Amino acid sequence: MHLVWFRRDLRVLDNLALSAASASSSPVVGLFIETPQQWSEHHLAPKQAGLIKARLEALREELTALNIPLVVERADDYSEAARKVAECATQIQAQAVFANHEYELNETKRDNKVQADLEAKGIAWHTYADRNLFAPGTIKSGKGEAYKVFTPFKKACLRALDNLDLSPRKAPSVREATSVVSDIFSQLTPIDFAYPTENVSAWAADEKGILDGLREYCRERAADYKKQRDFPAIDGTSQLSPYLAIGALSPRQCLARLQAENGDWREPDTGAATWLSELIWRDFYQEVSAQNPAISKRQCFLGWGESVVWENDPALFEAWKSGQTGFPIVDAAMQQLNQTGWMHNRLRMIVASFLTKDLLIDWRWGEDYFMSKLIDGDFASNNGGWQWSASVGTDAQPYFRIFNPTTQGERFDSDGRFIRRWIPALKPVPGKNAHQPWTWAEKYAQSLDYPRPVVDHAKQRKKALALFEAAKNQPQEGVLMAQHETQAGVTQFVSTYKALNKSNLSSLASIYHPEIVFLDPAHKIVGLGAFIQYFTVLYENVSACQFDIHHTAVEGDDAFVTWTMTLSHPKLEKGKSRQVQGCSHLRFSEGKIVGHRDYFDMGEMLYEALPVVGRLLKHIKTRLGQ
């Protein structure tokens, strides 16, 4: 007899543990354990609990067709669940228990206890890497280390796709009926959760419905993903994340269907390739979580993040949670979350940036609230996304990159359609006025049942910058420690930047060949040597340029330098100039720069149609063939 312990792998197809347990002729029994106390501690959303319950009911039927009974038990927490597994295995006289890996800290401790308890009883314990395309620890750098930056991790994953068999596994064959299995079937009772659940009738829970959704998306909409994914009023995303979160779908199934329906899935600028990147982001955050147990202890990936002195105003937090901040795109997003248990990914970034950098509230408050509401809540992805937005995570956006919620709304919901869908009080406000409704209301003497902004974005932005600068300047054990060679390389780099002016910008070409990224998805420019071309264009169009270095930080072989570049141009009013803030991320080897990416934040300049900026973008795109 073999026992399969289902956790976040609630499927029959492409389930490695189930396939292994069914490889022989032995009878198979399935087990799922509800852990209400543990779920509460982990802030499991009732909406997700509802989906798990609905999926278990469908899974029981699917397994019954294979003559595999699914037993659903209850244990308060993981410690009790571990004992329950051993008891169940002993009761049915199982020779082995099969399960798929879980990588979070509490889950790892639980599984270690299960293994010890089973071995003490002479029962084998088999686990399988089933959750990701690439199991944590299998994708490593040339130095044999775990990646901390997404782009090289993604490139390594794409190379590995050619060398691994990631084809989905078929369903097990129908098992032979035995008296023991028949007895178990006769004792099954309806699935009933003690944990609170919410209605999930809008979501398919059966295998056919879930797979039909995957096929439809890959066939009909994946090609447009890159173009449409940032616009919440458009049905441009797959909305398959809830099924990946509970394991009703495997990432291998997603990859196989994507490849079958999109022959251009390897082409970098296609919708299919962009959607594949999102699957790899999921792997990346699982990798980071598995390799850094401190993340499961609610610690920042970057040590200086623990020095951020958050204001944590409870009233502002309540306004954010309830969608009453007076910033329409933020409030509409929170209403979508509160009412449906799901939120568009672009909006997740906007509301997370707003909470941490406008309201100055600890990202962990937002992380917990998201988990308590999201039907697709996944610890690693949710944690990674929040740390990214708060600029304290791995490969996070630079701390000085602060979304303006109003301009974000204007860019990604230009006509206010999404806002009016979720905020009924703003339905009378026409078109783009929905982004600044009080300006419209005052102009036309209209009343609105909608709050005024709870904070001034411009003032909060300055406070956030000061708050993060102060944190980064605090001494950090193990964070700003550098090898002598790396520090020497940074010193040389800073000296070069400080010496830059109109007459010697072209000298950069002899030093390094980095990538350039404008921190604006609509104007993203990436390419080897693009930085040099950028400064060549700059040299032709500006009359003066000055660099001011603000801060340097070294973390192992990586260094970060923040700076401001002040530009002057003949067509600007006399004495006027424009500033570009930036951060250089350098990778060193033996004191020499071997990798370099520059991030530019032009603030509102891109939206003021400043002539020099417009020409810069046009020239750069032309030169890069974009």
PyMOL commands that set and color helices and strands:
alter all, ss='L'
color gray80, all
select helices_A, chain A and resi 16-21+36-41+46-64+78-91+105-120+150-160+179-187+207-228+241-246+251-261+271-291+293-297+303-307+314-322+328-340+345-358+363-373+379-389+405-412+417-422+424-426+431-435+437-443+457-472+484-498+505-510+521-523+530-541+603-607+611-623
alter helices_A, ss='H'
color red, helices_A
select strands_A, chain A and resi 2-6+28-34+70-74+96-100+124-128+515-518+544-555+558-568+578-589+592-601
alter strands_A, ss='S'
color yellow, strands_A
deselect
rebuild
show_as cartoon
